[in-house]
Amino acid sequence: MLIFELTVNLVLYKNLWKNLLYCLFKAFVMITWLLIIINVVVYLVVAYLSGDLLEINDIYIRELGISKISLLQGNYWQILTSIFIHFNLPHLGYNMIFLMIFGLRGEEIYGKKFLLIYFGSGFFAELVSFIYPPATISGGASGAIFGILGANLIALRNLYSKGIWTSVVYGLVFFILAMSESTGFLAHLAGLIFGFTVGYWITRDWYEAEEDVSLDKEALEALEREMLKGL
């Protein structure tokens, strides 16, 4: 009996640690954390090459950032690299904080489709560089982050009294609060619009069942009233 109890306890203890390690592994391989690590590593490498931890050299900003002139010259890789290049340490810092806040929630909501929203918003936001003066260089993850914000808000629209309209207002308020002379506000707005649009497209069927149920309840209540009248 003692041997049996020891065996059971050993198995349970082993499973406990196995489950704990699995949860830790799952937490650290989440896409959001990987994106944060990639952004930080890219910044540290480029900062090392620049010889300055606080500010990236203009040479690398022009090479990895995106501009209308550069794209027209055929440097199409900058559509991708511009999402990961940050111009200085504060730029990286606040973007990674908001990526963590919105990204973890977005990944929980959308699963694997989170990457579609992130990169789609980022690419769409960076292409806004065609609106800016030809030599203006854009870069950073903020367009992608605004896309995740928009997608999160639209996915949670059932929590708000006015539904979609409240989601849009919240998104615009955050957009306005984040505006400054040093930020590419058009890229932010483009990312937000892309996130709203794709988020709605992904979640368009999520609330149909609830709407059908509410309609069924109304129909049943109407039928019940008719039956009571007959009595």
BELSUL-V326201 format. One record per backbone hydrogen bond with DSSP energy under -1.0 kcal/mol. CO is the residue of the C=O (numbers start at 1). NH is the residue of the N-H. Records with the same first field share a line. If there is no record, write none. Layout:
CO = NH + NH
This chain:
1 = 5
2 = 6
3 = 7
4 = 8
5 = 9
6 = 10
7 = 11
8 = 12
9 = 13
10 = 14
11 = 15
12 = 16
13 = 17
14 = 18
15 = 19
16 = 20
17 = 21
18 = 22
19 = 23
20 = 24
21 = 25
22 = 26
23 = 27
24 = 28
25 = 29
30 = 34
31 = 35
32 = 36
33 = 37
34 = 38
35 = 39
36 = 40
37 = 41
38 = 42
39 = 43
40 = 44
41 = 45
42 = 46
43 = 47
44 = 48
45 = 49
46 = 50
47 = 51 + 52
54 = 89
57 = 61
58 = 62
59 = 63
60 = 64
61 = 65
66 = 138
67 = 71
68 = 72
69 = 73
70 = 75
71 = 74
74 = 76
75 = 78
76 = 79
77 = 80 + 81
78 = 82
80 = 83
81 = 84 + 85
82 = 140
87 = 56
88 = 92
89 = 93
90 = 94
91 = 95
92 = 96
93 = 97
94 = 98
95 = 99
96 = 100
97 = 101
98 = 102
99 = 103
100 = 104
102 = 106
103 = 107
104 = 108
105 = 109
106 = 110
107 = 111
110 = 113
111 = 114
112 = 115
113 = 117
114 = 118
115 = 119
116 = 120
117 = 121
118 = 122
119 = 123
120 = 124
121 = 125
122 = 126
123 = 127
125 = 128
126 = 129
127 = 130
128 = 131
133 = 136
134 = 69
138 = 66
141 = 145
142 = 146
143 = 147
144 = 148
145 = 149
146 = 150
147 = 151
148 = 152
149 = 153
150 = 154
151 = 155
152 = 156
156 = 159
157 = 160
160 = 163
162 = 165
163 = 167
164 = 168
165 = 169
166 = 170
167 = 171
168 = 172
169 = 173
170 = 174
171 = 175
172 = 176
173 = 177
174 = 178
176 = 179
180 = 183
183 = 185
184 = 188
185 = 189
186 = 190
187 = 191
188 = 192
189 = 193
190 = 194
191 = 195
192 = 196
193 = 197
194 = 198
195 = 199
196 = 200
197 = 201
198 = 202
199 = 203
203 = 206
207 = 211
208 = 212
209 = 213
210 = 214
211 = 215
212 = 216
213 = 217
214 = 218
215 = 219
216 = 220
217 = 221
218 = 222
219 = 223
220 = 224
221 = 225
222 = 226
223 = 227
224 = 228
225 = 229
226 = 230
227 = 231
